[in-house]
């Protein structure tokens, strides 16, 4: 099933590419920095980077903003609150919260690919309050409950 997502470029961002799939089977659309001037992220710093567009998607979708693997591996650049969720009813500019976990400053330039956006279908869910829950073998075992491996 094909879902149509409407993209609106913001004034002054005509030179910024629309979100782009970089290969035929890519799950994500690369997002581009729409910064007016280069932004330097020093180690440990974070910045909210504009992408220059707004969008409208069907109610059964969400968009997730995720790090680009190359930036993470080579420079320690990642997205905080990852994956960041964009709800179907949000109409503001899409922005990316980047952080530098590396050891040297990193400069974000205009039109640079900074993150990727993946669309997911959202199931219809109804929460029901209960006094008791069914038992499972795992029970309340949480973080690290199965050991190191």
C-alpha positions in Angstrom: 0.0 0.0 0.0 1.4 3.4 -1.0 1.0 6.2 1.4 1.3 9.8 0.2 3.3 12.2 2.3 3.0 15.9 1.4 6.2 18.0 1.6 6.3 21.8 1.8 9.6 23.6 1.4 10.0 26.6 3.5 10.9 30.0 2.1 14.7 30.4 1.6 15.3 26.7 1.3 14.8 26.3 -2.4 18.4 25.0 -2.7 17.9 22.3 -0.1 17.1 18.8 -1.6 13.9 17.1 -0.5 14.3 14.0 1.7 16.0 11.5 -0.6 16.3 7.7 -0.7 19.9 7.0 -1.6 19.3 3.6 -3.0 16.4 1.6 -4.4 15.7 -0.4 -1.3 16.8 2.1 1.3 14.4 2.2 4.3 15.2 5.8 5.2 15.1 9.2 3.4 18.2 11.2 4.0 17.5 14.7 5.6 19.6 17.7 4.7 20.7 20.6 6.9 19.0 23.9 6.1 21.3 26.0 8.3 22.0 29.6 7.2 25.6 29.4 8.3 27.8 26.4 9.3 27.2 25.1 12.8 30.1 23.8 14.7 29.4 21.1 17.3 32.1 20.7 19.8 32.5 17.4 21.6 29.6 16.9 24.0 27.5 19.7 22.4 24.1 19.4 20.8 22.1 21.5 18.4 18.7 21.6 16.8 19.3 21.6 13.0 16.5 22.7 10.6 15.7 20.7 7.5 13.8 23.4 5.6 10.5 21.5 5.2 7.2 20.7 6.8 5.1 17.6 6.0 1.6 16.1 6.3 1.3 12.3 6.4 -1.7 10.0 6.8 -2.8 9.3 10.4 -1.7 5.7 10.3 1.9 6.7 9.9 4.7 8.1 12.0 8.1 9.3 10.9 11.2 8.3 12.9 14.3 10.4 12.7 17.5 8.3 13.1 21.2 8.8 12.9 23.2 8.3 9.7 25.5 5.3 10.3 28.5 6.9 8.6 28.3 10.1 10.6 28.0 8.0 13.8 30.9 5.7 13.0 33.4 8.2 11.5 32.6 11.3 13.6 30.5 10.3 16.6 27.5 12.4 15.4 24.2 11.0 16.5 20.6 12.0 17.0 19.4 12.5 20.6 16.0 11.2 21.5 16.5 8.5 18.8 14.5 7.5 17.1 12.7 10.9 17.3 9.0 10.5 16.5 7.2 12.9 14.2 3.4 12.5 14.7 1.0 12.7 11.8 -0.6 15.8 13.2 2.6 17.8 13.5 2.9 20.6 10.9 6.0 22.5 12.1 9.4 22.4 10.4 11.1 19.1 10.8 14.3 19.6 12.8 17.0 17.1 13.9 18.6 17.1 17.4 22.2 16.3 16.7 24.9 15.6 19.3 28.6 15.2 19.0 29.8 12.2 20.9 33.2 12.3 19.2 36.5 13.7 20.4 36.9 16.6 17.9 34.6 19.4 16.7 32.3 18.7 13.7 30.9 21.3 11.4 27.5 21.0 9.9 27.2 22.7 6.5 24.2 23.7 4.5 22.8 20.8 2.3 24.8 18.2 4.3 23.0 14.9 4.9 22.5 14.9 8.7 20.0 12.1 9.5 17.5 9.7 8.0 13.8 9.6 8.3 11.9 6.2 8.3 8.2 5.9 8.0 6.3 3.3 10.1 2.7 2.2 10.2 1.1 2.7 13.6 -1.3 0.0 14.8 -4.6 0.9 16.3 -4.3 0.1 20.0 -6.7 0.2 22.9 -5.4 0.1 26.4 -7.5 -1.7 29.0 -6.9 -1.4 32.7 -6.6 -4.7 34.6 -6.3 -5.7 38.2 -4.1 -8.8 37.3 -1.9 -9.6 34.3 -1.3 -13.1 32.9 1.9 -14.8 34.1 4.9 -15.5 31.8 8.1 -17.4 32.2 10.1 -14.2 32.2 7.9 -12.5 34.8 9.4 -9.2 36.0 12.9 -9.9 34.7 14.2 -6.7 33.1 17.5 -5.1 32.2 20.2 -7.8 31.9 18.0 -10.5 33.2 19.3 -13.1 30.8 23.0 -12.5 31.6 25.8 -10.9 29.7 25.5 -12.9 26.5 
